[in-house]
């Protein structure tokens, strides 16, 4: 779990009920490695994993607080860990029925067959890890634990991030719960957030148009303009839409009942898919 600053010694000494005190959870706090020690949160993640019948891939198992109960589900389990000492420990404890891979989770290629991803992502890797995950084929569901603010933004609470909007036509993001900082060791300065991602059976935008659509969204989020209509017109023009104008964008927004002052992050995935179609001259 993520962290931005080292916790105080007083926070370190705070006793927590039902924690995994016997689990090795050391690690380099300055690298954002905060390990889950709350049994209740572990049980909730395992229950979310139980809803899928697919093989499991765990990214960054650390001391194995999630790996051990995930292995008890009786499904093929692969854990990808960078630290060789933790790899050796998990191999000794879990045996040959769990595959422990020593690799960088940002460089390791996920399986192409259907699988479930589980991860307690370090804060310093969150965005890069999510981009790597979303750009990988095969997996159908993901159960992720990140910094609370990251989880909120990814799931569109208070407005979606550009990254979420760029991938929403192919994935559904669902916020599950806030996880208190006391559930981790070392105790971070911020809470965590548990959320899930599911691959859509029917994408809102055709896959061949993915890169063009994502550029369109990027232009709308980052481009210049006094309002959403101007930004959308500029985004459409930048991605090759003939006759893209601010007046056309305003007319589209009016038909959808969307105020021109609406921030890009407040539009729904369906709105963005319809916007994309309209910018291509469809619908």
PyMOL commands that set and color helices and strands:
alter all, ss='L'
color gray80, all
select helices_A, chain A and resi 9-12+29-31+39-50+65-71+84-94+123-134+148-154+162-167+181-183+207-222+228-238+246-256+264-266+269-279
alter helices_A, ss='H'
color red, helices_A
select strands_A, chain A and resi 35-36+55-59+77-81+98-102+115-120+139-147+171-179+184-185+192-199
alter strands_A, ss='S'
color yellow, strands_A
deselect
rebuild
show_as cartoon
